[in-house]
Amino acid sequence: MKLFTRLRAVSLAVAATVSLFTVATSAGAADLVIAGRDDIYGKGLTEAVAGFRKQHPDADIELLKLPNANLYQKLKLSMREATGAYDLVMMDDTWAPEFMANGWLKPLPVALIDADMVASTVALGRAPNGSLYALPVVGNVEMFAYRRDLLAKYKLQAPRNWDDVLKIAQTTAAGAGVSGVVFRGTKGNPVVTGFLPILWAYGGDVIDANGRAAIDSPQALAALKMFVSLKACAPKDVAVYGAAEVRDALQKGAAAQAIEVWPAWVPALDDPKQSRVVGEVALQAPPGQVKGPAPMLGIWQMAIPKDARHAALAQDFLAYLTSRETQTRLAAMGIPPTRKSVFEDAALVKQFRWYPDQLKALEAGRARPRVKHWEQIESLLGDALQLVLTGQLTPEAALRQASQKIAPVLAAAATAVN
């Protein structure tokens, strides 16, 4: 059995090496290799590549469109081994701190940015020393949704704080067939994403300015108690709700409010083929409480690896991708822009009525903690939050447990040698 285990380990190592060699060899045959996301973002990149080819007709461009987790693993493996497999890489903003700290990205000239780019999105591409390493290409931001018709029915105003959200939830939940609020309760990223704007509104945080666990605090406890109160007005099985369930509840008119809505979800709400509440769902930044609104940013960035074989052409593509013209074209496809002028474009505002509110949320947006291993920390916090939602832990015990588990992850990251 031990021999089999050793042989299997060797086999896997050889396979990984062969895979890297194959990618690197393939990359060497192209003038520009772009590693990007799949789905709608992949369609946007395909459109951008087609436009860029018109300006560079002799360039051989290879575009890889990969799912989220697969993309992260491939980028990490390639850049760690310095294969030179990719010239441009698309990154979730939570990956950037790790990639920058490890020295895997090439610094970018500040001439690539300008005042039209939303400042909160540009900031995520900077290292602690201020150097620029990535540009924002997708302006995702977490929004809050409420039913205008239901608020009018009960003579309620749009929520200004989380106390208002709870009042609306309790009032509207008294009606037949409607939950007062809905959110993603699945453990890990989904439940954490819904909780963070509440936590920040109450003045709490997951990690403090010194890099220490800060989730076991009076502010976090107040936020979590509010979260539990809202859960009482949500569907009974909300603790296992994912994106599909939240979208379905909104489109069917079965929820008065949604803690978390993303730009990609919104168009269906105004599509009569999919929605029973066309024109009735209003969007805004998640409310404040002790502090002002702090919508969670979910920016996708583009960067050039340090070992890129064609960095000059990659930089040209990055400038093209983030230009106003390209951003406008991609926005029409449903990809959130990162330029103010695109959000204010009259034709796009007519197509996407929520753009002005989305821009406000983006400008007020807050990033998730800029630390290595955020995914692991998020998972630990998400487990604790779901145990509270399912009644298996008290809020006090959950925050204490999360803090005890997060602290050694932060300590290990601080002392790690890359």
Disulfide bonds with the S-S distance in Angstrom:
none
